[in-house]
Amino acid sequence: MKKRLLIILLSIVMLVPVVCVLSACNGDNDYDYAITVWVGEGTKELTERQIAAFNETNEWGIKFKADVQIVSESKAVGDATQKPADSADIFCFAQDTLARAVRSNLLAPLNGPSLDFIKETSTEEAQEAATVGNTIRAFPMTADNGFFLYYNKDVVSESHVGNLEDIIADCRNAGQNFSANLTDSGWYSAAFFYATGCSSVWETDENGGFVNYTDDFNSEKGIVALKGMAKVLAMGDGYVESDKVSTFSAGTPSAAVISGIWDYKAAKTILKDNLGVAPLPSFTVDGTTYQLPTFLGYKFMGIKPQSDAYKAVYLQKLAMYLTGEECQRQRFEEMGWGPSNVTLQADSTITSEALQALAATKHVQQGQYPTNWWTQMDLMTKSLKTSPNAVDSALQGMLTTYSSSLHALVTDNE
């Protein structure tokens, strides 16, 4: 009788996009599936334990044999786009790749219970971030995808961490390096443009296609941004192109690294009591000071479209569990990750010096950007790296080249 009820309800699913299946079904412990799950670095073992707990505790008798693999959240959508058939059933990915995931048909539509779950448990900002067009497309998993400053307190004075020029001077005086990912990731370099008041806003349609944009990087404010970035790039060998805190323990170590929550545990392991954590600093150009902001984004959990309607429903139930309050709490406790869950965000015990530094850093809410927008940002900053002392006319040329590429990013939608 139970299976018959489930079959009837699943038949309805094929006709109506709203699924409300599992709440009416108690399984017979025979729903077994082998699945692949992609997670970010450092979370493989935790995710395996969480899936095992789901297998033991869920009331529907669902059992997943999960092959949990490490795939960077920033690369998951790109990898899945290249080989959709070989991609994971459940994958974790960064917010800035959401539109591409939708456009590439990588995300199964979410059913009624899943949407209700997201609306009840996630912050309004997280729900908005997970939306393309007017539809929520994925399960919010974290609300901490931003960056701030890690530093060695033995080298960089605490009184200097608010000023980029002072941090650079401390690094140089100690014969140590400054690490950031300014010419290999527009996600970081955009901070200098937003600091000077620039903006780049991209609009998508319901299918994740880019239909319009406004961008004023090609302006006097953009020249100021490039001059601010050049302060770091002009360090030459003293600048290390990396957002990895492992550079704290390199042969010639870095004394300051711009990175995010994901590296807090590793940074603490390397520097121990010498680890300092602070909001992003300001920089000064022509006597005017500008505060660096961070993109504030989210990490999501998505589900690949399935041909098996049963499996599609069960995967959504698993995703609800893995992005639920308890699993988000475990990620905070073991990894230091910041939750998107409403209850946990209101819990005063869910905090750390890293989360406090992120919260204290000026925020720019991250939207969606074409994949090749990041590429154009990198091309511009790589040009700056080769000529960090360029005159204004040369800087203007870099901005003009960047700006002339933008229209094509709407028409090719990549």
TISE-128630 format. One record per residue (C-alpha): residue number from 1; residue in three letters; x, y, z. Coordinates in pm, whole numbers, padded with zeros to 5 digits. Layout:
% TISE-128630
NUM,ala,X,Y,Z
...
% end
This chain:
% TISE-128630
1,met,00000,00000,00000
2,lys,00287,00235,00085
3,lys,00459,00177,-00248
4,arg,00131,00216,-00433
5,leu,00077,00555,-00270
6,leu,00428,00662,-00364
7,ile,00371,00554,-00726
8,ile,00048,00755,-00744
9,leu,00216,01064,-00605
10,leu,00514,01030,-00834
11,ser,00276,01007,-01129
12,ile,00141,01344,-01023
13,val,00497,01479,-01018
14,met,00529,01408,-01389
15,leu,00227,01627,-01461
16,val,00274,01903,-01205
17,pro,00608,02071,-01122
18,val,00532,02079,-00750
19,val,00636,01759,-00574
20,cys,00504,01665,-00233
21,val,00596,01302,-00207
22,leu,00806,01201,00084
23,ser,00587,01358,00350
24,ala,00321,01100,00264
25,cys,00546,00799,00231
26,asn,00708,00567,00483
27,gly,00953,00348,00296
28,asp,01025,-00021,00337
29,asn,01405,00022,00368
30,asp,01460,-00077,00005
31,tyr,01534,00255,-00164
32,asp,01907,00212,-00229
33,tyr,02108,00435,-00464
34,ala,02473,00474,-00553
35,ile,02546,00844,-00600
36,thr,02838,01078,-00655
37,val,02875,01390,-00441
38,trp,03118,01678,-00506
39,val,03228,01884,-00206
40,gly,03493,02145,-00140
41,glu,03837,02080,00000
42,gly,03844,01970,00363
43,thr,03483,01856,00386
44,lys,03498,01506,00238
45,glu,03510,01309,00563
46,leu,03251,01530,00731
47,thr,03013,01490,00437
48,glu,03059,01113,00442
49,arg,02965,01108,00810
50,gln,02662,01327,00747
51,ile,02535,01104,00466
52,ala,02587,00798,00688
53,ala,02381,00969,00959
54,phe,02106,01043,00705
55,asn,02103,00677,00601
56,glu,02056,00568,00961
57,thr,01800,00824,01072
58,asn,01570,00907,00780
59,glu,01218,00770,00818
60,trp,01174,00671,00455
61,gly,01425,00389,00444
62,ile,01645,00569,00193
63,lys,02002,00444,00169
64,phe,02269,00621,-00033
65,lys,02605,00467,-00115
66,ala,02790,00790,-00179
67,asp,03118,00837,-00359
68,val,03221,01172,-00210
69,gln,03483,01352,-00421
70,ile,03670,01677,-00369
71,val,03596,01933,-00642
72,ser,03647,02302,-00571
73,glu,03319,02493,-00541
74,ser,03458,02749,-00784
75,lys,03521,02480,-01048
76,ala,03228,02242,-00996
77,val,02990,02403,-01245
78,gly,03262,02436,-01509
79,asp,03361,02072,-01468
80,ala,02998,01960,-01486
81,thr,02941,02168,-01798
82,gln,03231,01995,-01974
83,lys,03104,01643,-01898
84,pro,02743,01655,-01774
85,ala,02698,01278,-01785
86,asp,02997,01228,-01557
87,ser,02907,01502,-01312
88,ala,02790,01448,-00955
89,asp,02432,01382,-00851
90,ile,02480,01642,-00577
91,phe,02744,01913,-00608
92,cys,02849,02216,-00405
93,phe,02922,02535,-00597
94,ala,02989,02905,-00555
95,gln,02722,03167,-00608
96,asp,02891,03337,-00902
97,thr,02847,03020,-01111
98,leu,02473,02983,-01048
99,ala,02355,03147,-01371
100,arg,02589,02928,-01574
101,ala,02456,02619,-01396
102,val,02100,02718,-01485
103,arg,02192,02807,-01842
104,ser,02367,02471,-01884
105,asn,02070,02276,-01745
106,leu,02279,02137,-01460
107,leu,02019,02192,-01188
108,ala,01706,01986,-01137
109,pro,01396,02193,-01049
110,leu,01319,02200,-00679
111,asn,00989,02064,-00554
112,gly,00738,02222,-00315
113,pro,00877,02078,00011
114,ser,01231,02178,-00089
115,leu,01126,02534,-00167
116,asp,00932,02556,00161
117,phe,01237,02426,00346
118,ile,01465,02689,00188
119,lys,01220,02971,00262
120,glu,01175,02859,00622
121,thr,01539,02796,00708
122,ser,01750,03034,00495
123,thr,01794,03408,00532
124,glu,01615,03631,00282
125,glu,01953,03732,00137
126,ala,02046,03366,00084
127,gln,01714,03298,-00088
128,glu,01766,03596,-00317
129,ala,02120,03482,-00397
130,ala,01990,03136,-00491
131,thr,01734,03285,-00732
132,val,01767,03321,-01109
133,gly,01478,03499,-01273
134,asn,01204,03446,-01017
135,thr,01292,03090,-00922
136,ile,01503,02949,-00640
137,arg,01744,02705,-00802
138,ala,01964,02559,-00526
139,phe,01998,02496,-00153
140,pro,02191,02766,00039
141,met,02472,02605,00236
142,thr,02692,02889,00366
143,ala,02678,03268,00393
144,asp,03050,03330,00424
145,asn,03191,03341,00073
146,gly,03404,03649,00114
147,phe,03761,03748,00198
148,phe,03959,03942,00456
149,leu,04314,03968,00593
150,tyr,04521,03702,00765
151,tyr,04857,03822,00899
152,asn,05154,03720,01109
153,lys,05146,03929,01425
154,asp,05523,03890,01464
155,val,05573,04083,01140
156,val,05271,04304,01074
157,ser,05187,04544,01351
158,glu,04827,04533,01472
159,ser,04821,04913,01441
160,his,04905,04880,01070
161,val,04647,04623,00955
162,gly,04395,04888,00858
163,asn,04624,05040,00594
164,leu,04750,04860,00285
165,glu,05061,05072,00250
166,asp,05165,05005,00610
167,ile,05111,04629,00568
168,ile,05330,04628,00256
169,ala,05600,04824,00441
170,asp,05601,04577,00731
171,cys,05631,04284,00490
172,arg,05920,04448,00303
173,asn,06105,04549,00620
174,ala,06097,04187,00739
175,gly,06203,04048,00400
176,gln,05871,03864,00374
177,asn,05595,03858,00114
178,phe,05237,03974,00064
179,ser,04998,03715,-00084
180,ala,04680,03787,-00276
181,asn,04513,03663,-00594
182,leu,04487,03989,-00785
183,thr,04587,03891,-01139
184,asp,04436,03544,-01146
185,ser,04091,03611,-00996
186,gly,03860,03899,-01073
187,trp,03671,03797,-00760
188,tyr,03950,03957,-00557
189,ser,04067,04235,-00788
190,ala,03715,04375,-00826
191,ala,03745,04493,-00464
192,phe,03967,04781,-00574
193,phe,03705,04899,-00824
194,tyr,03419,04874,-00578
195,ala,03633,05060,-00323
196,thr,03650,05364,-00550
197,gly,03274,05360,-00618
198,cys,03264,05162,-00942
199,ser,03001,04899,-01010
200,ser,02934,04621,-01258
201,val,02579,04483,-01252
202,trp,02457,04206,-01481
203,glu,02096,04105,-01541
204,thr,01982,03753,-01624
205,asp,01663,03604,-01758
206,glu,01479,03303,-01616
207,asn,01710,03066,-01805
208,gly,02032,03215,-01672
209,gly,02114,03407,-01989
210,phe,02268,03753,-01954
211,val,02047,04017,-02109
212,asn,02185,04351,-01992
213,tyr,02458,04517,-01786
214,thr,02576,04847,-01642
215,asp,02947,04892,-01580
216,asp,03153,05203,-01508
217,phe,03497,05056,-01446
218,asn,03614,05251,-01753
219,ser,03622,05584,-01570
220,glu,03837,05808,-01351
221,lys,03731,05587,-01061
222,gly,03867,05288,-01248
223,ile,04204,05456,-01294
224,val,04219,05516,-00918
225,ala,04137,05146,-00861
226,leu,04425,05036,-01087
227,lys,04662,05271,-00905
228,gly,04558,05120,-00574
229,met,04614,04768,-00701
230,ala,04951,04869,-00844
231,lys,05074,04938,-00491
232,val,05067,04563,-00431
233,leu,05182,04452,-00776
234,ala,05478,04691,-00764
235,met,05626,04477,-00485
236,gly,05772,04257,-00759
237,asp,05900,03933,-00612
238,gly,05760,04041,-00276
239,tyr,05409,03991,-00413
240,val,05295,03627,-00427
241,glu,05002,03543,-00653
242,ser,04813,03321,-00410
243,asp,04520,03325,-00172
244,lys,04653,03018,00013
245,val,04762,03057,00375
246,ser,05018,02784,00306
247,thr,05238,03075,00190
248,phe,05283,03156,00561
249,ser,05514,02854,00575
250,ala,05686,02892,00237
251,gly,06066,02911,00208
252,thr,06034,03288,00196
253,pro,05712,03325,00392
254,ser,05431,03568,00342
255,ala,05344,03785,00639
256,ala,04998,03880,00507
257,val,04747,03685,00298
258,ile,04408,03788,00162
259,ser,04187,03478,00181
260,gly,03862,03352,00328
261,ile,03690,03139,00590
262,trp,03788,02815,00417
263,asp,04153,02873,00512
264,tyr,04105,02971,00877
265,lys,04175,02627,01020
266,ala,04494,02592,00814
267,ala,04610,02944,00904
268,lys,04562,02871,01274
269,thr,04755,02546,01241
270,ile,05052,02724,01079
271,leu,05079,03044,01284
272,lys,04906,02937,01606
273,asp,04907,03230,01852
274,asn,05084,03451,01599
275,leu,04784,03446,01367
276,gly,04612,03778,01326
277,val,04276,03818,01150
278,ala,04138,04155,01041
279,pro,03898,04324,00800
280,leu,04037,04429,00464
281,pro,04253,04743,00477
282,ser,04213,05076,00303
283,phe,04449,05221,00042
284,thr,04535,05579,-00052
285,val,04569,05735,-00397
286,asp,04651,06103,-00451
287,gly,04568,06185,-00088
288,thr,04227,06016,-00084
289,thr,04168,05697,00113
290,tyr,03946,05415,-00012
291,gln,03816,05120,00190
292,leu,03850,04778,00029
293,pro,03527,04575,00038
294,thr,03471,04205,-00007
295,phe,03220,04037,-00227
296,leu,02976,03866,00006
297,gly,02847,03553,-00158
298,tyr,02706,03213,-00078
299,lys,02784,02852,-00145
300,phe,02505,02631,-00268
301,met,02420,02265,-00303
302,gly,02263,02164,-00632
303,ile,02112,01845,-00772
304,lys,02171,01716,-01123
305,pro,01855,01643,-01328
306,gln,01756,01279,-01289
307,ser,01570,01040,-01518
308,asp,01453,00838,-01217
309,ala,01172,01032,-01047
310,tyr,01215,00840,-00721
311,lys,01585,00922,-00707
312,ala,01518,01287,-00787
313,val,01288,01318,-00486
314,tyr,01522,01128,-00255
315,leu,01818,01345,-00354
316,gln,01624,01655,-00260
317,lys,01551,01503,00078
318,leu,01922,01435,00125
319,ala,02010,01790,00019
320,met,01764,01928,00274
321,tyr,01940,01724,00540
322,leu,02291,01825,00432
323,thr,02199,02196,00426
324,gly,01987,02177,00739
325,glu,02060,02331,01076
326,glu,02251,02039,01227
327,cys,02482,01984,00929
328,gln,02551,02358,00899
329,arg,02633,02362,01270
330,gln,02877,02077,01219
331,arg,03048,02265,00934
332,phe,03092,02562,01161
333,glu,03225,02353,01448
334,glu,03470,02153,01236
335,met,03555,02393,00952
336,gly,03462,02736,01086
337,trp,03219,02797,00798
338,gly,02948,03059,00840
339,pro,02589,02933,00814
340,ser,02307,03058,00593
341,asn,02055,02906,00835
342,val,01836,03166,01009
343,thr,01848,03000,01350
344,leu,02225,02959,01348
345,gln,02283,03316,01236
346,ala,02090,03430,01543
347,asp,02296,03204,01772
348,ser,02562,03413,01950
349,thr,02783,03106,01993
350,ile,02821,03061,01617
351,thr,03111,03300,01571
352,ser,03487,03314,01537
353,glu,03755,03576,01484
354,ala,03745,03495,01113
355,leu,03367,03537,01085
356,gln,03394,03858,01286
357,ala,03660,03990,01048
358,leu,03441,03906,00750
359,ala,03140,04072,00913
360,ala,03346,04384,00987
361,thr,03468,04410,00626
362,lys,03262,04634,00400
363,his,03038,04416,00181
364,val,02934,04416,-00181
365,gln,02652,04166,-00230
366,gln,02762,03937,-00508
367,gly,02545,03899,-00812
368,gln,02582,03692,-01129
369,tyr,02854,03760,-01385
370,pro,02929,03602,-01723
371,thr,03209,03346,-01706
372,asn,03420,03552,-01942
373,trp,03377,03866,-01732
374,trp,03620,03715,-01487
375,thr,03853,03640,-01777
376,gln,03846,04002,-01893
377,met,03918,04118,-01539
378,asp,04222,03889,-01528
379,leu,04351,04012,-01864
380,met,04331,04371,-01741
381,thr,04509,04306,-01411
382,lys,04777,04093,-01581
383,ser,04850,04392,-01803
384,leu,04879,04604,-01490
385,lys,05121,04356,-01332
386,thr,05362,04394,-01623
387,ser,05346,04775,-01590
388,pro,05259,04862,-01228
389,asn,05410,05210,-01267
390,ala,05214,05289,-01584
391,val,05106,05647,-01646
392,asp,04737,05740,-01657
393,ser,04713,05712,-02034
394,ala,04836,05353,-02022
395,leu,04594,05272,-01741
396,gln,04317,05423,-01951
397,gly,04415,05192,-02235
398,met,04374,04889,-02007
399,leu,04028,05007,-01904
400,thr,03925,05080,-02263
401,thr,04027,04730,-02373
402,tyr,03830,04582,-02084
403,ser,03522,04793,-02152
404,ser,03516,04715,-02524
405,ser,03482,04344,-02446
406,leu,03168,04368,-02233
407,his,02893,04381,-02494
408,ala,03005,04050,-02641
409,leu,02963,03891,-02298
410,val,02588,03948,-02322
411,thr,02558,03818,-02674
412,asp,02769,03503,-02619
413,asn,02642,03445,-02263
414,glu,02966,03283,-02153
% end
